[in-house]
């Protein structure tokens, strides 16, 4: 763990790098770096790019391809996906296929601390409601929490999950929050408590919490990923916007210029690099592209997925495409493996709630 954390602090330039330190993962590793992965349904699915110096990525991709019979490289940026495709050059019957899986949303923290006139209306509305609710965030050390506060955070998590699409915590793409797990000093997440003070004569009430994961550039923190946001039901409107607004102000004051809002699944899966972009253009098989287009058309309008996308894309930022690479030209194996790695039970996906969501997205 400590050795991998050192590698993350040195080479963890991708916002997902810190999540590779979560418990329960498998590793293809060498003295100079590693690839984190999980095995699900007979498929070895990786989590982001290698955690290693850029010059060593190709060697790790080649090693993983050599050691694993059914690999899926997941959650890659375009340059990394292109490297995998080059590393997998071989017989036609073992040709690799690439496809988009969604985008990350990346904000510049200074973009939300500019003049009010230039900000989106939902954010301005959330600021007013936050002031009315006496809303504020407080940075705390997770390892120093009292037992009563740990219990309170557990209650908040339980209340949140009871009303969530999935009544349990996902992992893999998210790093499960364990407040009293020891963290290495070289790579630590941040915990913020969310408070409300509706009346001046009342003590602040704990509403929820946020966990931010760091990523690094040249050995120093370059930005944070908003990995977990949990809160109880409240009459305060726009809590998500208020949280992002407060975090951007806090991070900007500390010289941190980037905040990732995380993944928007099945959004802009057919996107191509714009002319003049440093991002390489990737073209996958027409069969795989058609499947992703169908999935985006039918599942991206599911209320939960749509709401997630609307919240993240309504704030000023850029979309960073994410890809997966597989030997199969079928999207289903990669999708099932990803859900398995995330701990999502198939009955949660294939049950009545899925069809209800699809019907809600496509009313007659």
C-alpha positions as YAML, in Angstrom:
chain: A
units: angstrom
residues:
- id: 1
  name: UNK
  ca: [0.00, 0.00, 0.00]
- id: 2
  name: UNK
  ca: [2.71, 2.49, 0.99]
- id: 3
  name: UNK
  ca: [4.75, 1.72, -2.13]
- id: 4
  name: UNK
  ca: [1.73, 2.17, -4.39]
- id: 5
  name: UNK
  ca: [0.84, 5.42, -2.62]
- id: 6
  name: UNK
  ca: [4.35, 6.69, -3.33]
- id: 7
  name: UNK
  ca: [3.83, 5.86, -7.00]
- id: 8
  name: UNK
  ca: [0.48, 7.68, -6.99]
- id: 9
  name: UNK
  ca: [2.09, 10.81, -5.51]
- id: 10
  name: UNK
  ca: [4.84, 10.65, -8.15]
- id: 11
  name: UNK
  ca: [2.88, 9.59, -11.25]
- id: 12
  name: UNK
  ca: [-0.84, 9.77, -10.43]
- id: 13
  name: UNK
  ca: [-1.73, 12.43, -13.01]
- id: 14
  name: UNK
  ca: [-5.14, 10.94, -13.78]
- id: 15
  name: UNK
  ca: [-8.01, 11.87, -11.40]
- id: 16
  name: UNK
  ca: [-8.82, 8.16, -11.01]
- id: 17
  name: UNK
  ca: [-5.29, 7.28, -9.82]
- id: 18
  name: UNK
  ca: [-6.07, 7.64, -6.10]
- id: 19
  name: UNK
  ca: [-8.96, 5.17, -6.45]
- id: 20
  name: UNK
  ca: [-6.41, 2.47, -7.36]
- id: 21
  name: UNK
  ca: [-5.44, 2.45, -3.65]
- id: 22
  name: UNK
  ca: [-8.83, 1.12, -2.50]
- id: 23
  name: UNK
  ca: [-8.96, -2.29, -0.86]
- id: 24
  name: UNK
  ca: [-10.05, -5.35, -2.79]
- id: 25
  name: UNK
  ca: [-8.28, -4.60, -6.09]
- id: 26
  name: UNK
  ca: [-5.80, -6.80, -7.91]
- id: 27
  name: UNK
  ca: [-2.52, -5.51, -9.33]
- id: 28
  name: UNK
  ca: [-0.26, -6.21, -12.27]
- id: 29
  name: UNK
  ca: [2.85, -4.57, -10.88]
- id: 30
  name: UNK
  ca: [6.56, -4.13, -11.35]
- id: 31
  name: UNK
  ca: [9.23, -2.20, -9.49]
- id: 32
  name: UNK
  ca: [8.45, 0.90, -11.54]
- id: 33
  name: UNK
  ca: [4.65, 0.94, -11.57]
- id: 34
  name: UNK
  ca: [1.39, -0.98, -11.69]
- id: 35
  name: UNK
  ca: [-2.00, -1.43, -13.31]
- id: 36
  name: UNK
  ca: [-4.94, -1.87, -10.94]
- id: 37
  name: UNK
  ca: [-7.73, -4.19, -12.03]
- id: 38
  name: UNK
  ca: [-10.62, -6.33, -10.88]
- id: 39
  name: UNK
  ca: [-11.78, -9.73, -12.10]
- id: 40
  name: UNK
  ca: [-15.48, -10.03, -12.90]
- id: 41
  name: UNK
  ca: [-17.28, -12.69, -14.92]
- id: 42
  name: UNK
  ca: [-13.97, -14.10, -16.17]
- id: 43
  name: UNK
  ca: [-12.79, -10.70, -17.43]
- id: 44
  name: UNK
  ca: [-9.87, -8.72, -16.02]
- id: 45
  name: UNK
  ca: [-10.97, -5.08, -16.18]
- id: 46
  name: UNK
  ca: [-8.49, -2.32, -15.44]
- id: 47
  name: UNK
  ca: [-9.06, 0.91, -13.55]
- id: 48
  name: UNK
  ca: [-7.63, 3.83, -15.50]
- id: 49
  name: UNK
  ca: [-4.12, 4.09, -16.94]
- id: 50
  name: UNK
  ca: [-0.97, 2.65, -15.35]
- id: 51
  name: UNK
  ca: [0.38, 4.40, -12.28]
- id: 52
  name: UNK
  ca: [3.94, 4.82, -13.54]
- id: 53
  name: UNK
  ca: [6.13, 7.26, -15.41]
- id: 54
  name: UNK
  ca: [4.72, 8.01, -18.86]
- id: 55
  name: UNK
  ca: [7.69, 6.31, -20.53]
- id: 56
  name: UNK
  ca: [6.76, 3.02, -18.78]
- id: 57
  name: UNK
  ca: [3.07, 2.89, -19.71]
- id: 58
  name: UNK
  ca: [3.58, 0.94, -22.95]
- id: 59
  name: UNK
  ca: [5.62, -1.75, -21.17]
- id: 60
  name: UNK
  ca: [2.88, -2.20, -18.55]
- id: 61
  name: UNK
  ca: [0.17, -2.44, -21.21]
- id: 62
  name: UNK
  ca: [2.19, -5.09, -23.05]
- id: 63
  name: UNK
  ca: [2.72, -6.99, -19.80]
- id: 64
  name: UNK
  ca: [-0.98, -6.93, -18.96]
- id: 65
  name: UNK
  ca: [-1.93, -8.14, -22.45]
- id: 66
  name: UNK
  ca: [0.59, -10.95, -22.21]
- id: 67
  name: UNK
  ca: [-0.57, -12.15, -18.77]
- id: 68
  name: UNK
  ca: [-4.36, -11.82, -19.09]
- id: 69
  name: UNK
  ca: [-6.44, -13.76, -21.60]
- id: 70
  name: UNK
  ca: [-9.64, -11.64, -21.46]
- id: 71
  name: UNK
  ca: [-8.60, -8.07, -20.64]
- id: 72
  name: UNK
  ca: [-10.74, -4.96, -20.80]
- id: 73
  name: UNK
  ca: [-8.91, -1.66, -20.38]
- id: 74
  name: UNK
  ca: [-11.41, 0.69, -18.80]
- id: 75
  name: UNK
  ca: [-11.71, 4.41, -18.10]
- id: 76
  name: UNK
  ca: [-8.83, 5.54, -20.33]
- id: 77
  name: UNK
  ca: [-8.23, 8.90, -21.91]
- id: 78
  name: UNK
  ca: [-7.64, 8.96, -25.66]
- id: 79
  name: UNK
  ca: [-3.85, 8.90, -25.53]
- id: 80
  name: UNK
  ca: [-3.83, 5.91, -23.18]
- id: 81
  name: UNK
  ca: [-6.39, 4.04, -25.29]
- id: 82
  name: UNK
  ca: [-4.23, 4.65, -28.35]
- id: 83
  name: UNK
  ca: [-1.21, 3.22, -26.51]
- id: 84
  name: UNK
  ca: [-3.15, 0.06, -25.67]
- id: 85
  name: UNK
  ca: [-4.18, -0.32, -29.32]
- id: 86
  name: UNK
  ca: [-0.53, -0.06, -30.39]
- id: 87
  name: UNK
  ca: [0.60, -2.50, -27.69]
- id: 88
  name: UNK
  ca: [-2.00, -5.04, -28.83]
- id: 89
  name: UNK
  ca: [-0.98, -5.16, -32.48]
- id: 90
  name: UNK
  ca: [-1.06, -8.84, -33.46]
- id: 91
  name: UNK
  ca: [-3.05, -11.45, -35.42]
- id: 92
  name: UNK
  ca: [-6.33, -10.27, -36.93]
- id: 93
  name: UNK
  ca: [-8.33, -12.72, -34.82]
- id: 94
  name: UNK
  ca: [-6.95, -10.99, -31.69]
- id: 95
  name: UNK
  ca: [-7.60, -7.43, -32.83]
- id: 96
  name: UNK
  ca: [-8.41, -4.87, -30.15]
- id: 97
  name: UNK
  ca: [-11.49, -2.65, -30.35]
- id: 98
  name: UNK
  ca: [-11.98, 0.78, -28.78]
- id: 99
  name: UNK
  ca: [-15.10, 2.78, -27.94]
- id: 100
  name: UNK
  ca: [-16.15, 5.79, -25.91]
- id: 101
  name: UNK
  ca: [-17.91, 5.17, -22.59]
- id: 102
  name: UNK
  ca: [-18.67, 8.73, -21.45]
- id: 103
  name: UNK
  ca: [-16.87, 11.86, -20.29]
- id: 104
  name: UNK
  ca: [-15.38, 13.40, -17.17]
- id: 105
  name: UNK
  ca: [-16.30, 16.98, -16.30]
- id: 106
  name: UNK
  ca: [-13.36, 19.16, -15.28]
- id: 107
  name: UNK
  ca: [-13.77, 22.63, -13.76]
- id: 108
  name: UNK
  ca: [-11.28, 25.42, -13.26]
- id: 109
  name: UNK
  ca: [-11.90, 26.54, -9.69]
- id: 110
  name: UNK
  ca: [-11.40, 30.17, -10.64]
- id: 111
  name: UNK
  ca: [-14.35, 29.93, -13.07]
- id: 112
  name: UNK
  ca: [-16.77, 29.74, -10.15]
- id: 113
  name: UNK
  ca: [-15.28, 32.57, -8.12]
- id: 114
  name: UNK
  ca: [-15.68, 35.15, -10.88]
- id: 115
  name: UNK
  ca: [-18.34, 37.88, -10.98]
- id: 116
  name: UNK
  ca: [-21.92, 36.75, -10.44]
- id: 117
  name: UNK
  ca: [-23.10, 37.99, -13.83]
- id: 118
  name: UNK
  ca: [-21.06, 35.38, -15.69]
- id: 119
  name: UNK
  ca: [-22.24, 32.37, -13.65]
- id: 120
  name: UNK
  ca: [-25.07, 29.97, -14.59]
- id: 121
  name: UNK
  ca: [-28.47, 30.67, -13.05]
- id: 122
  name: UNK
  ca: [-28.69, 27.37, -11.09]
- id: 123
  name: UNK
  ca: [-25.46, 28.24, -9.28]
- id: 124
  name: UNK
  ca: [-26.63, 31.75, -8.46]
- id: 125
  name: UNK
  ca: [-29.92, 30.35, -7.15]
- id: 126
  name: UNK
  ca: [-28.06, 27.79, -5.04]
- id: 127
  name: UNK
  ca: [-25.95, 30.56, -3.51]
- id: 128
  name: UNK
  ca: [-29.06, 32.38, -2.36]
- id: 129
  name: UNK
  ca: [-30.52, 29.23, -0.84]
- id: 130
  name: UNK
  ca: [-27.18, 28.42, 0.81]
- id: 131
  name: UNK
  ca: [-27.09, 31.84, 2.47]
- id: 132
  name: UNK
  ca: [-30.67, 31.41, 3.64]
- id: 133
  name: UNK
  ca: [-29.85, 27.99, 5.10]
- id: 134
  name: UNK
  ca: [-26.62, 29.14, 6.74]
- id: 135
  name: UNK
  ca: [-24.80, 26.50, 4.70]
- id: 136
  name: UNK
  ca: [-21.03, 26.00, 5.00]
- id: 137
  name: UNK
  ca: [-18.37, 23.32, 4.56]
- id: 138
  name: UNK
  ca: [-15.74, 22.36, 7.13]
- id: 139
  name: UNK
  ca: [-12.50, 20.49, 6.38]
- id: 140
  name: UNK
  ca: [-11.74, 17.78, 8.95]
- id: 141
  name: UNK
  ca: [-9.20, 15.00, 9.42]
- id: 142
  name: UNK
  ca: [-11.03, 11.70, 8.89]
- id: 143
  name: UNK
  ca: [-8.61, 9.84, 11.17]
- id: 144
  name: UNK
  ca: [-9.37, 12.22, 14.05]
- id: 145
  name: UNK
  ca: [-13.16, 11.88, 14.01]
- id: 146
  name: UNK
  ca: [-14.87, 10.98, 17.26]
- id: 147
  name: UNK
  ca: [-16.82, 7.73, 17.45]
- id: 148
  name: UNK
  ca: [-20.08, 9.70, 17.70]
- id: 149
  name: UNK
  ca: [-19.27, 11.63, 14.52]
- id: 150
  name: UNK
  ca: [-18.31, 8.42, 12.68]
- id: 151
  name: UNK
  ca: [-21.69, 7.00, 13.70]
- id: 152
  name: UNK
  ca: [-23.45, 10.16, 12.46]
- id: 153
  name: UNK
  ca: [-21.72, 9.93, 9.07]
- id: 154
  name: UNK
  ca: [-22.79, 6.30, 8.85]
- id: 155
  name: UNK
  ca: [-26.39, 7.35, 9.51]
- id: 156
  name: UNK
  ca: [-26.17, 9.97, 6.75]
- id: 157
  name: UNK
  ca: [-24.81, 7.38, 4.33]
- id: 158
  name: UNK
  ca: [-27.60, 4.95, 5.21]
- id: 159
  name: UNK
  ca: [-30.29, 7.61, 4.73]
- id: 160
  name: UNK
  ca: [-28.80, 8.61, 1.37]
- id: 161
  name: UNK
  ca: [-28.57, 5.03, 0.07]
- id: 162
  name: UNK
  ca: [-32.14, 4.26, 1.12]
- id: 163
  name: UNK
  ca: [-33.33, 6.81, -1.46]
- id: 164
  name: UNK
  ca: [-30.67, 6.05, -4.07]
- id: 165
  name: UNK
  ca: [-31.11, 4.13, -7.32]
- id: 166
  name: UNK
  ca: [-28.76, 1.50, -5.82]
- id: 167
  name: UNK
  ca: [-29.25, 0.87, -2.08]
- id: 168
  name: UNK
  ca: [-25.56, 0.10, -1.54]
- id: 169
  name: UNK
  ca: [-22.21, 1.76, -2.16]
- id: 170
  name: UNK
  ca: [-20.46, 1.28, -5.47]
- id: 171
  name: UNK
  ca: [-16.71, 0.72, -5.63]
- id: 172
  name: UNK
  ca: [-14.01, 0.62, -8.32]
- id: 173
  name: UNK
  ca: [-14.87, 3.89, -10.11]
- id: 174
  name: UNK
  ca: [-15.56, 5.27, -6.63]
- id: 175
  name: UNK
  ca: [-13.27, 4.68, -3.67]
- id: 176
  name: UNK
  ca: [-15.51, 3.56, -0.77]
- id: 177
  name: UNK
  ca: [-15.34, 5.93, 2.19]
- id: 178
  name: UNK
  ca: [-13.89, 4.34, 5.33]
- id: 179
  name: UNK
  ca: [-13.41, 7.24, 7.77]
- id: 180
  name: UNK
  ca: [-10.98, 5.60, 10.15]
- id: 181
  name: UNK
  ca: [-8.79, 3.76, 7.64]
- id: 182
  name: UNK
  ca: [-5.18, 4.94, 7.91]
- id: 183
  name: UNK
  ca: [-4.04, 6.88, 4.86]
- id: 184
  name: UNK
  ca: [-0.43, 7.27, 3.72]
- id: 185
  name: UNK
  ca: [0.87, 10.79, 4.22]
- id: 186
  name: UNK
  ca: [2.07, 11.11, 0.63]
- id: 187
  name: UNK
  ca: [-1.43, 10.67, -0.87]
- id: 188
  name: UNK
  ca: [-4.48, 11.55, 1.21]
- id: 189
  name: UNK
  ca: [-8.10, 12.26, 0.43]
- id: 190
  name: UNK
  ca: [-9.90, 15.23, 1.97]
- id: 191
  name: UNK
  ca: [-13.07, 15.07, 4.03]
- id: 192
  name: UNK
  ca: [-15.46, 18.00, 4.33]
- id: 193
  name: UNK
  ca: [-18.53, 18.15, 6.56]
- id: 194
  name: UNK
  ca: [-21.64, 19.98, 5.35]
- id: 195
  name: UNK
  ca: [-23.45, 22.14, 7.88]
- id: 196
  name: UNK
  ca: [-26.66, 24.19, 8.01]
- id: 197
  name: UNK
  ca: [-27.65, 26.94, 10.45]
- id: 198
  name: UNK
  ca: [-31.22, 27.89, 9.70]
- id: 199
  name: UNK
  ca: [-31.53, 30.10, 12.82]
- id: 200
  name: UNK
  ca: [-28.82, 32.16, 14.47]
- id: 201
  name: UNK
  ca: [-29.86, 31.01, 17.93]
- id: 202
  name: UNK
  ca: [-29.42, 27.31, 16.99]
- id: 203
  name: UNK
  ca: [-26.28, 25.21, 16.77]
- id: 204
  name: UNK
  ca: [-25.22, 24.14, 13.24]
- id: 205
  name: UNK
  ca: [-26.77, 20.88, 12.08]
- id: 206
  name: UNK
  ca: [-24.69, 18.29, 10.21]
- id: 207
  name: UNK
  ca: [-26.30, 17.68, 6.82]
- id: 208
  name: UNK
  ca: [-23.76, 15.52, 4.97]
- id: 209
  name: UNK
  ca: [-20.18, 15.09, 3.88]
- id: 210
  name: UNK
  ca: [-17.92, 15.20, 0.82]
- id: 211
  name: UNK
  ca: [-14.75, 13.25, -0.01]
- id: 212
  name: UNK
  ca: [-12.19, 14.66, -2.45]
- id: 213
  name: UNK
  ca: [-9.43, 12.51, -3.96]
- id: 214
  name: UNK
  ca: [-6.18, 14.14, -5.11]
- id: 215
  name: UNK
  ca: [-4.32, 13.76, -8.35]
- id: 216
  name: UNK
  ca: [-0.75, 14.86, -8.89]
- id: 217
  name: UNK
  ca: [1.55, 16.58, -11.33]
- id: 218
  name: UNK
  ca: [5.32, 16.49, -10.86]
- id: 219
  name: UNK
  ca: [4.90, 15.21, -7.32]
- id: 220
  name: UNK
  ca: [2.48, 17.88, -6.05]
- id: 221
  name: UNK
  ca: [-1.31, 17.98, -5.85]
- id: 222
  name: UNK
  ca: [-2.70, 19.35, -9.12]
- id: 223
  name: UNK
  ca: [-6.40, 18.95, -8.43]
- id: 224
  name: UNK
  ca: [-9.13, 17.02, -6.66]
- id: 225
  name: UNK
  ca: [-11.87, 14.66, -7.78]
- id: 226
  name: UNK
  ca: [-15.25, 15.04, -6.10]
- id: 227
  name: UNK
  ca: [-15.56, 11.33, -5.38]
- id: 228
  name: UNK
  ca: [-18.37, 11.10, -2.81]
- id: 229
  name: UNK
  ca: [-21.19, 13.45, -1.83]
- id: 230
  name: UNK
  ca: [-23.66, 12.18, 0.74]
- id: 231
  name: UNK
  ca: [-26.39, 14.20, 2.44]
- id: 232
  name: UNK
  ca: [-29.74, 13.75, 4.10]
- id: 233
  name: UNK
  ca: [-32.99, 15.12, 2.66]
- id: 234
  name: UNK
  ca: [-33.21, 18.89, 3.16]
- id: 235
  name: UNK
  ca: [-35.41, 21.78, 2.14]
- id: 236
  name: UNK
  ca: [-32.30, 23.64, 0.97]
- id: 237
  name: UNK
  ca: [-32.41, 23.76, -2.84]
- id: 238
  name: UNK
  ca: [-29.30, 23.13, -4.93]
- id: 239
  name: UNK
  ca: [-27.04, 21.41, -2.39]
- id: 240
  name: UNK
  ca: [-24.83, 19.97, -5.16]
- id: 241
  name: UNK
  ca: [-24.23, 23.41, -6.64]
- id: 242
  name: UNK
  ca: [-23.64, 24.93, -3.21]
- id: 243
  name: UNK
  ca: [-21.08, 22.23, -2.39]
- id: 244
  name: UNK
  ca: [-19.18, 22.70, -5.67]
- id: 245
  name: UNK
  ca: [-19.30, 26.48, -5.22]
- id: 246
  name: UNK
  ca: [-17.89, 26.28, -1.68]
- id: 247
  name: UNK
  ca: [-15.21, 23.76, -2.64]
- id: 248
  name: UNK
  ca: [-14.04, 25.84, -5.60]
- id: 249
  name: UNK
  ca: [-13.62, 28.86, -3.33]
- id: 250
  name: UNK
  ca: [-11.73, 26.81, -0.76]
- id: 251
  name: UNK
  ca: [-9.43, 25.16, -3.32]
- id: 252
  name: UNK
  ca: [-8.78, 28.39, -5.20]
- id: 253
  name: UNK
  ca: [-7.62, 30.03, -1.96]
- id: 254
  name: UNK
  ca: [-5.16, 27.15, -1.54]
- id: 255
  name: UNK
  ca: [-3.79, 27.48, -5.06]
- id: 256
  name: UNK
  ca: [-5.58, 24.38, -6.42]
- id: 257
  name: UNK
  ca: [-6.89, 25.24, -9.87]
- id: 258
  name: UNK
  ca: [-8.79, 22.10, -10.92]
- id: 259
  name: UNK
  ca: [-11.80, 20.19, -9.60]
- id: 260
  name: UNK
  ca: [-13.16, 17.13, -11.39]
- id: 261
  name: UNK
  ca: [-16.86, 16.42, -10.97]
- id: 262
  name: UNK
  ca: [-16.28, 12.86, -12.14]
- id: 263
  name: UNK
  ca: [-17.91, 10.65, -14.72]
- id: 264
  name: UNK
  ca: [-20.95, 11.24, -16.95]
- id: 265
  name: UNK
  ca: [-21.66, 7.71, -18.28]
- id: 266
  name: UNK
  ca: [-22.90, 7.20, -21.83]
- id: 267
  name: UNK
  ca: [-22.48, 10.87, -22.73]
- id: 268
  name: UNK
  ca: [-20.80, 11.92, -25.99]
- id: 269
  name: UNK
  ca: [-19.61, 8.37, -26.67]
- id: 270
  name: UNK
  ca: [-19.32, 9.16, -30.39]
- id: 271
  name: UNK
  ca: [-17.25, 12.29, -29.79]
- id: 272
  name: UNK
  ca: [-14.17, 12.83, -31.96]
- id: 273
  name: UNK
  ca: [-11.21, 15.07, -31.23]
- id: 274
  name: UNK
  ca: [-11.62, 18.58, -32.57]
- id: 275
  name: UNK
  ca: [-9.22, 19.90, -35.18]
- id: 276
  name: UNK
  ca: [-6.05, 21.25, -33.58]
- id: 277
  name: UNK
  ca: [-6.69, 19.30, -30.36]
- id: 278
  name: UNK
  ca: [-3.79, 17.50, -28.68]
- id: 279
  name: UNK
  ca: [-6.16, 14.62, -28.04]
- id: 280
  name: UNK
  ca: [-5.69, 11.83, -30.64]
- id: 281
  name: UNK
  ca: [-8.67, 10.83, -32.76]
- id: 282
  name: UNK
  ca: [-9.76, 7.25, -32.16]
- id: 283
  name: UNK
  ca: [-11.92, 5.19, -34.46]
- id: 284
  name: UNK
  ca: [-13.34, 1.90, -33.26]
- id: 285
  name: UNK
  ca: [-15.16, -0.85, -35.11]
- id: 286
  name: UNK
  ca: [-18.46, 0.17, -36.70]
- id: 287
  name: UNK
  ca: [-20.21, -2.68, -34.83]
- id: 288
  name: UNK
  ca: [-19.01, -1.50, -31.42]
- id: 289
  name: UNK
  ca: [-19.78, 2.13, -32.26]
- id: 290
  name: UNK
  ca: [-23.34, 1.20, -33.25]
- id: 291
  name: UNK
  ca: [-23.88, -0.59, -29.92]
- id: 292
  name: UNK
  ca: [-22.62, 2.38, -27.90]
- id: 293
  name: UNK
  ca: [-24.77, 4.73, -29.93]
- id: 294
  name: UNK
  ca: [-27.82, 2.57, -29.13]
- id: 295
  name: UNK
  ca: [-26.95, 2.46, -25.43]
- id: 296
  name: UNK
  ca: [-26.44, 6.21, -25.31]
- id: 297
  name: UNK
  ca: [-29.74, 6.79, -27.09]
- id: 298
  name: UNK
  ca: [-31.78, 4.56, -24.78]
- id: 299
  name: UNK
  ca: [-30.01, 4.66, -21.41]
- id: 300
  name: UNK
  ca: [-28.59, 8.17, -21.19]
- id: 301
  name: UNK
  ca: [-32.16, 9.47, -20.81]
- id: 302
  name: UNK
  ca: [-32.81, 7.26, -17.76]
- id: 303
  name: UNK
  ca: [-33.75, 9.82, -15.07]
- id: 304
  name: UNK
  ca: [-30.82, 9.08, -12.72]
- id: 305
  name: UNK
  ca: [-28.20, 9.17, -15.50]
- id: 306
  name: UNK
  ca: [-29.79, 12.23, -17.08]
- id: 307
  name: UNK
  ca: [-29.92, 14.14, -13.79]
- id: 308
  name: UNK
  ca: [-26.28, 13.30, -13.07]
- id: 309
  name: UNK
  ca: [-25.27, 14.60, -16.49]
- id: 310
  name: UNK
  ca: [-27.38, 17.76, -16.24]
- id: 311
  name: UNK
  ca: [-25.92, 18.68, -12.85]
- id: 312
  name: UNK
  ca: [-22.33, 18.29, -14.02]
- id: 313
  name: UNK
  ca: [-22.62, 19.80, -17.49]
- id: 314
  name: UNK
  ca: [-24.58, 22.86, -16.29]
- id: 315
  name: UNK
  ca: [-21.41, 24.23, -14.66]
- id: 316
  name: UNK
  ca: [-18.66, 25.88, -16.75]
- id: 317
  name: UNK
  ca: [-16.05, 23.26, -17.56]
- id: 318
  name: UNK
  ca: [-14.68, 20.92, -20.19]
- id: 319
  name: UNK
  ca: [-15.60, 17.35, -21.10]
- id: 320
  name: UNK
  ca: [-12.75, 14.82, -21.14]
- id: 321
  name: UNK
  ca: [-13.72, 11.66, -23.08]
- id: 322
  name: UNK
  ca: [-13.14, 8.24, -21.52]
- id: 323
  name: UNK
  ca: [-12.71, 5.01, -23.49]
- id: 324
  name: UNK
  ca: [-12.55, 1.27, -23.04]
- id: 325
  name: UNK
  ca: [-10.49, -1.18, -25.10]
- id: 326
  name: UNK
  ca: [-11.33, -4.87, -25.51]
- id: 327
  name: UNK
  ca: [-10.67, -7.86, -27.74]
- id: 328
  name: UNK
  ca: [-14.44, -8.24, -28.14]
- id: 329
  name: UNK
  ca: [-16.43, -6.18, -30.62]
- id: 330
  name: UNK
  ca: [-19.45, -6.63, -28.34]
- id: 331
  name: UNK
  ca: [-20.19, -4.00, -25.69]
- id: 332
  name: UNK
  ca: [-22.11, -6.35, -23.37]
- id: 333
  name: UNK
  ca: [-19.11, -8.27, -21.90]
- id: 334
  name: UNK
  ca: [-17.28, -5.04, -21.03]
- id: 335
  name: UNK
  ca: [-20.45, -3.50, -19.57]
- id: 336
  name: UNK
  ca: [-21.22, -6.56, -17.42]
- id: 337
  name: UNK
  ca: [-17.58, -6.74, -16.24]
- id: 338
  name: UNK
  ca: [-17.60, -3.05, -15.29]
- id: 339
  name: UNK
  ca: [-20.82, -3.44, -13.31]
- id: 340
  name: UNK
  ca: [-19.37, -6.49, -11.58]
- id: 341
  name: UNK
  ca: [-16.16, -4.65, -10.70]
- id: 342
  name: UNK
  ca: [-18.25, -1.78, -9.29]
- id: 343
  name: UNK
  ca: [-20.17, -4.24, -7.12]
- id: 344
  name: UNK
  ca: [-23.45, -3.62, -8.92]
- id: 345
  name: UNK
  ca: [-25.66, -6.68, -8.68]
- id: 346
  name: UNK
  ca: [-27.18, -7.77, -11.97]
- id: 347
  name: UNK
  ca: [-30.64, -8.01, -10.43]
- id: 348
  name: UNK
  ca: [-30.34, -4.30, -9.65]
- id: 349
  name: UNK
  ca: [-29.84, -3.64, -13.35]
- id: 350
  name: UNK
  ca: [-32.15, -6.22, -14.87]
- id: 351
  name: UNK
  ca: [-35.03, -5.89, -12.44]
- id: 352
  name: UNK
  ca: [-38.25, -3.92, -12.70]
- id: 353
  name: UNK
  ca: [-36.56, -0.63, -11.72]
- id: 354
  name: UNK
  ca: [-34.49, -0.63, -14.94]
- id: 355
  name: UNK
  ca: [-37.54, -1.03, -17.16]
- id: 356
  name: UNK
  ca: [-39.41, 1.59, -15.15]
- id: 357
  name: UNK
  ca: [-36.50, 3.99, -15.67]
- id: 358
  name: UNK
  ca: [-36.37, 3.28, -19.40]
- id: 359
  name: UNK
  ca: [-40.13, 3.82, -19.69]
- id: 360
  name: UNK
  ca: [-39.77, 7.08, -17.78]
- id: 361
  name: UNK
  ca: [-37.05, 8.15, -20.21]
- id: 362
  name: UNK
  ca: [-39.15, 7.23, -23.27]
- id: 363
  name: UNK
  ca: [-42.82, 7.86, -22.44]
- id: 364
  name: UNK
  ca: [-45.36, 6.68, -24.96]
...
